[in-house]
Amino acid sequence: MKTEPTCIVIFGASGDLTHRKLIPALFNLYRLGRLDEHFSVLGVARTKLEHESFRAKMRDVLITTEQADGAILENFCQHLYYQAIDTADSQDYAKLVPVLDELHKKYETKGNTLYYLSTPPSLYGIIPECLAAHNLNSEAHGWKRIIVEKPFGYDMESAKALDIQIHRFFEEHQIYRIDHYLGKETVQNLLVLRFSNGLFEPLWNRNFIDYVEITGAETLGVEERGGYYDGSGAVRDMFQNHLLQVLALVAMEPPAIINADSMRDEVAKVLHCLHPLNEDDLQDNMALGQYTEGKIDGHEVKGYLQEKGVPADSTTETYMALQVQIDNWRWSGVPFYVRTGKRLPARVTEVVIHFKKTPHPVFSQNAPENKLIIRIQPDEGISMHFGLKKPGAGFDAKEVSMDFRYADLAQPSLLTSYDRLLLDAIRGDATLFARTDAVHACWKYVQPILNYKAKGGRIYDYEAGTWGPEAADKLMARSGRVWGRPSGRMLKKY
């Protein structure tokens, strides 16, 4: 089903995200026939460009990043336009009014407009106010929606202030807080896997699940983003948004109906049930780390303090591990172990459901662990591990697996996360976008960690190319457990 006629306005169109993700995503939707022919893309930034020079830049991006048919590429580029303004100057937004009026008329969009804030977070509150000053937020003629990139706030207080500021000019139904993790096929498949299979849903609770691991690991360091990352850290950059949202999808109750409100109601309920972190949790059930020099794939890499833009005395964490508890009927007593870090041995994001051992006194002695591995990236797929009898005499068991990979479907039309989320925003489907109450619940849960950091809480060193500081292993060892050691490929792990 194609989208409604729409004008897509990208603020920060000269930036990296626009080049790497947004324009390729829109082109892919166009190539696959998902975008209505009556659409336009208006790039907005301070950089002085004309329509043709902007098209030429985007054409070069698409030629190098996409297998683009020449005719389709040229047709797509004719839908691209550009307007230079000072995005911090309200008066300069007057330049957008005649341009948008002309595009709405030319493409018969009925005024439908999607604004994408691909800008520094400092502009997230300013741009909505400037749009409203010129009535560009009004839905008197067509819908108006605004996509806000992460981070949505810096802490609990700033998130609330930003929320109030944006809501002065846009209603909640117009605001789409994007988290590209939620657009990944495997993340969405969590819900289908659970709720459409009688094989899993009856077991998805404290009676049958021992514990859950959620890992978001990267081999990369901070690269050229040292200045930005040092003001963020692993807690804000990955845990507060991506991984808590994934946790909520793993733990949520079945929605009453499949729509945005019902789905997001259940996500918010889980986040409100997170057991508040106290001083003991921060000391015993959390480990923060910072990578030092080491080796990744046999290559020497420098430590975090030697990275460009990072102060020599920085105490910003590049790793965190935390035991999370959920205070509700389904999950009481089941620990969720969440970890994320940079300069780890593998690039992998996955959820591992560890089932309890069989109670049979004979078979439980040497039975392999039952676990369900949901790989989010790379090599997206699902792997189920269980025990079967070893060939020969006796009843010794060995671990085997049943694996499914999305790559095996050989579907070239599979949408990327940005493809899917942009398509949903144009269609007005907010299911995979964070709602304000969920954002507040995440910040409320994370705030004690931020306070701990601000008071000089301990940051452990870990060598690049290892799985984090020893303190993280001790966190698991207290309950007799160990972290998994995933590889970058589904069929070669564990």
FENTA-V206635 format. One line per field, one symbol per residue. psi: psi as a letter, one per 20 degrees, with the letter a starting at -180 (. if undefined). burial: I if it has 16 or more other ideal C-beta (glycine too) atoms within 10 Angstrom, else O. Layout:
psi = ???
burial = ???
//
This chain:
psi = prrqpqpooopkijrghgghggghghgghghjjhpqhmqqoopprhpoqrghhgggghghghhhiqnppggggggghiiprqpproiiohhiihhhghghggggghjlijippoppnlrqhiihhgghghghhkkjipkhnqqpqppprqpnrhagghggggggghihiprhiipoopoihiipghghigggggijoihgghimrihipgrppopnqqhqbicjkggghhjfrhghhgghfghhggghhhiqrpqgrnrgggghghghgghijppqpahgghghjqpprpqaqbppkippqrrgiiqpipqhkpkppjqqppppqpmrghjpiopoopqqrqlrhqopprpoooqqqqiphghihjpqppqppoogqalpapppprqrpqqaqakqqqprqpqpphhihloijpqrghgghgggghikojgjqpqhhgghhghghhghghggghjkqppqqqppirkaqhhhhhghhhjkrqqqmqaipgjjr.
burial = OOIOIIIIIIIIIIIOIIIOIIIIIIIIIIIOOIIIOIIIIIIIIOOOIOOOOIIOIIIOIIOOOOOIOOOOIOOIIOIIIIIIIOIOOIOIIOOIOOIIOOIIOOIOIOIIIIIIIIIOIOIIIIIIOIIIOIOIIOOOOIIIIIIIIIIIIIIIOOIIOIIOOIOOIIOOOIIIIIIIIIIIIIIIIIIOIIOOOOOOOOIIOOOOIIIIIIIIIIIOIIOOIIOOIIOIIIIIIIIIIIIIIIIIIIIIOOIOOOOIOOIIIIIIIIIOIIOOIOOOIIOOIIIIIIIIOIOIOOOOIOIIIOIOOIOOOIOIIIIIIIIIIIOOOIIOOIIIIIIIIIIIIIOIIIIIIIIIOOOOOOOOOOIOOIIIIIIIIOIIIIIIIIIOOOOOOOOOIOOOOOIOIIOOOOOOOOIIIIIIIIIIIIOIOIIIIIIIIIIIIIIIIIIIIIOIIOOOIOIOOIOIIIIIIOIIOOIIOOOOIOIIOIOIOIOOIO
//
